[in-house]
Amino acid sequence: MDCPYGYSCKLDGNYPDASGICIKESDNKTDFKCPVGGWVDCMPGTTAKPECSTEAMDWYKSNCPDFKGGAY
């Protein structure tokens, strides 16, 4: 799949004829990383956890194939 300049391809599989979507590169750059084991620790604490924000959860759902959710 070819994407226009400024976009990168996010494939929906790792097989030779996998389809995908083009994602704007500036939207692709975050500090989020896929959680090990698929779960994000969102247990309450004294400070807010950016990795448990709605933005982070949406990013995990879109970018982490093994994402299972937040553990509360």
Steps between C-alpha positions, in 0.01 A plus 500: 500500500635842408416802714546865406789706634458572872306179563608151601324170445355303790439146378224283643714184483844366419412292197613598146163634383400674825294815461548808710430867552706815460564691823630856511854478637464792741204317660712187527766644729415462867672390817260206529634146475307177474461351848687179577247222548222712348386666826559857623522551878235762577463429870416820691793686649604843613563635149320470168652246265535630143515142374137460620362806319232469233758607241738224613228234505392599147865481387543151652180377333621625161867402525540202732367170366530328841337784698248365754411814697567690819521316832307689769 
